[in-house]
Every structure is written in structure tokens, then in C-alpha cells.
């Protein structure tokens, strides 16, 4: 068994700046001083358009974090890691990135919530392009709760999922040619539900059904050893 990682964090990879995913206080506690916080571009339009992003923007500045806007397909070296921002689509229309992380001959894709403070990707047409540039992947981490969101600033409400459901996540994992496909962004990680937020009933088992041999469900706090 390899020891669990410990100590301060060398960089943060932010997929989007919704306050419940970009916690500037937590980042400040976890990061080494001056460590980069790689993030997507600021939101479009006025304060109404950006209402879900403004608190996080304010807190990143308040904590004086070294936030750096990166474009899709941009690569940064954070030794021993090579990280590449790739395109993503957010269910509420806010700017979003996903991340490819490579080190020691292993490659992973991150498209949802975890220590990287990730987002909630929708199914989109970039999967094939990402696969052509980077697949196969040792592990992919994908949202799987198919959340339907009734956001007050986006009338009228949409009955369609604002994040990938288990079947869509499984299809994305197949396109990316993942050895391990890990579902996330569902109730076990989000125990405090908010009004107007409804997810599929059993994302774990539905993901197992669709992802088959690739599926690797992790408990909160459990580590995935890619060397095995």
C-alpha cells in the first residue's frame, strides 16, 4: 500500500466558480503560500448573469490567492504534474473547464467535485476531441447525479439535467477509454440538499449498470491507487 498524500497542496484546479465548489477559505488552508489557483475566465454579462459566481470571485480576492485564468487546451507544469485545461459545459451557462492531470506515465480526467474543487459537467461534444488528444485514461472522475436545477435567476425552470446522469457519465468514460471510471457529485458528497435541486434516485448502482467493468465507486475519503 502506498501512503496517503499529506502536507500542503501545490496547486488548485478549479472547474467553475460556484461558491459551493470554489471555497476560498478551504483553498487558503490547503495550499502552500503563493500556490497557483488555476481557474476559468470570469463570467459573462452583468451581476444577474454572474450571481452564482460573484461570492467566490470576491472571496478569492479577499484571501489573496494566486488565481490565474487559463484557457481551454492550456497546459501548466506543476511538478511532478502536468495539467491541461480542457473544454467543458456548465448546466447553468457559466464558464467551466475540466482537467487532465498527468504524472509518472499515468493520466486522469477530472470533471466533477473533489479536492480539486471541481464542477458539474454536462454531456457535450468535446469528449471525442479530448479522447483523441489524451486517451486512454487510467482514471476518470465524472458527475453522475443528473441534477435538475430550478435556479431563481434563470426563469423559466428547465426539467432537463444540469449535470450528467449515470448513463451519460458511463458513455463519457467509454469514449475516454478509462481503466477506472469513478462517479461523483451525488448525494453521498452533498448531504445538505438545497431547494430546487433534484438528482436521480440511485446514481451509484445505475452507474455500475451502465459503466460495467470500468465502474469503481469510492466512498468519501477513499483513495484510488492507480498502481494496482
PyMOL commands that set and color helices and strands:
alter all, ss='L'
color gray80, all
select helices_A, chain A and resi 24-30+54-62+127-134+166-175+187-189+203-214
alter helices_A, ss='H'
color red, helices_A
select strands_A, chain A and resi 9-13+31-39+66-69+75-78+81-87+97-103+106-111+137-143+148-149+178-184+197-198
alter strands_A, ss='S'
color yellow, strands_A
deselect
rebuild
show_as cartoon
